[in-house]
Amino acid sequence: DIARDSDGSMWFVKENALSHYRTDGAWEIFHKDILLTNPRAGFPAVNLLSIAIDRTGTKWLGTVNGLSRYAGASWQNVYNRERIAIQSGLKSNWIERLAAGPGNTIWVAHGNSGSGSTPTGVGCRGETDAWTYITEADGLPSNRVYCVRPGADNDLWAGTGRGLARIANGQAEPFIPPSCLADNHVLAVLTDEAGQVYALLPREMAAYDAAGGILQTYQLPHAIRAGIKMHGTVYIAGMDRGLSVFQKPAQWREDSFFRHKTVLHVEKAADEKLFAVCREGLYLGKEGAWSAVALPALPLQTHLLRAFKSPQGAIWLTGEHGLHNTEKRAVCFLYSGDRLLQIDVPPLCRQYSPFNHIIFDAQETPWLVSPAGIYQYQQSWQELSTPLPRGSIYAAFWDERNWLWTGSRDGGLFVYDGHSWRELRLNNHPVPGWITSVQTSKTNQLWIGTADQGIFQIDLKGIL
């Protein structure tokens, strides 16, 4: 990010460095090690995201862990303080973008809040330390806001997950393009045996035709965690809201078996059956016909998060161990022949328990997919070298040709044919955004869901 100071000098922010190009042609550069030790740069985090300078000359820096301001003497940090019952502060510590308004007014956009968490709208700090937020209730197209820019008439322009908005006098005037999703945050792309494609969003589900056009959208009954589609039926895990089921042309209905259970995840098992991972245990079946999977006792303080059926019939389980968030570590188990075997998780993957999952190639070999990397299991985990930055991998699957498709957070989309990697680009640019889901349809279409850029559909004919 870039900002011009009142004296004409320029400030630059990029990841873990802050640079100041002074009017005398000299540079002041604060690298990561300086940011950690220099008392002039007492930031809440060294991962810097954004910068703005208000009309009083105060510098504002947005980081992944709060906001910092510098008024000429020292840095002061601003945090989300809801945990100590202060409701008038920042709603999130992830400061994606900043914009300066009249006086020392400052506006913030929280983007995906670093983890795709509950969107908050646009935050504004006026003459005091109190923050107010403009949300969908005030006319904002979406509470997921990725950029903010000051206008010419003391107004503000906000780029949201569902279009543009002009904000003035506490109200937002939306500019929503036609045929737009309710949100650009795509949790998953769902396909089934018939080739039907759905995009699962936090608030709705969109059905697509083969050409990539939206056929219809369906409101979701509640907030969701995950979903799958099998034989024309959509199942979604709703945490403490249980399991919901959808079939056209009917509406959503609740599966009464899970009415008092907390459903964390659903995954295809075999034939028309699926796994439902709950805090109360693991279940196998389909709507109206469920049974508990009688697993051996898990180690103390261990909780299952996901379950995967291997082609040979074994069940792979991923979860976490520990009481507190700071202590939780990823675990993995193999359940076969009434035996539960704990499989050591690669050290770099242990901090990513919510995202770790298992996929299988055409040879029925299990692979661990984690933001930290992709690992093949053959008596132990063997890492596959990828061109993607470590910590960025969130989606991967093997297609019918036994090619591995891998999507990342801001690192693009790559395919591995068993010998080498190739990047798939759009208009000679990497596939943008945080890729959360990648699927192919029977018509050789590639569908890419992202956490911040919506959904992409690519015809692979003639490309591969």
C-alpha angles and dihedrals in degrees: 000000000000134000133180117226124221091256092055096257120131132235123202130195124193123162105292102001135077118197132188121197105199126209090250090063095254125128129225109196126185110193125189095273091050092048089055096050110023112097089212089064106047095158124169089233137009093222100093121194110171147002137204135171118211126215092266090059096253113148117224122196124192117209138172089261107040145308129295129197130193120197098177103284111051143344121264122197128219122199143178102268101181090115088069092046096260103138099175096071135082115317092214137016093220105097106192098171139001134203130185120226133183116325109344094332112139129191126203135197116199098197110193091339089240095288110043091262127160109313117239110192125231119330124212131191116196131180093318133048091261117112126210126192132218109212142167087285087066094049101275110150091224136000089226103091123182105175141016129196130180117243130218096258101051088274129122133230118212128193110212137179089264105038144297128315135191113214122203133152093001095305132101126220107205127216106193120179117228121265090021127158116243088242138007090224104104111189095187145344109232124204131171139194092278093056097248112150127210131179112216114211131176092262108018147019121230124204116212133201124224092268093056098257122138109250098182142335126224126201114235118236094229144340112306141204104197143342145192137193125223129173093341095313123112120208121191129189111226103182107225090003090070125220124330126198131203133192126167129280092013124080129245117296133188121244101230093208090073097040093117098029132093108234112204102173145355126209137173114262115173137321105340095336130103140189121247112196111205136171085245094056145284121307133191128200142058137274110318095005115072133149133182119251105232100225122178115256114289122226115274116278091018121132128186118231105172141010130204130190114220120216088249091057100256120130121231115202130194126191146128138270126211142061102246130047092241091053101041117116131185119258133188132201137187115211114195134144093003090302124117113207121188112223118205112244116226107261095241091055098052095091093054102067096140092054104038113108141160128241131178130222128214090274088057091246114153119236127193113221114199135155085250094059148295119282132190118215118226106147085313137020117280116190120232112219110239133182091231124102114260111258094029106086114108106148135042139150141165115240129209091275089056091250118146116230115198128185127188144188106274091333101096134237125298136182126207119205095190094271110046143004125248127189119227109216134190115222088342092306130105116264100270132234139015105322110215102167139020125187139159125218129216090259091063093257120145116217120198123189120196136189094230112013103052121232132327127202119197128185105224095195108118092008100079 
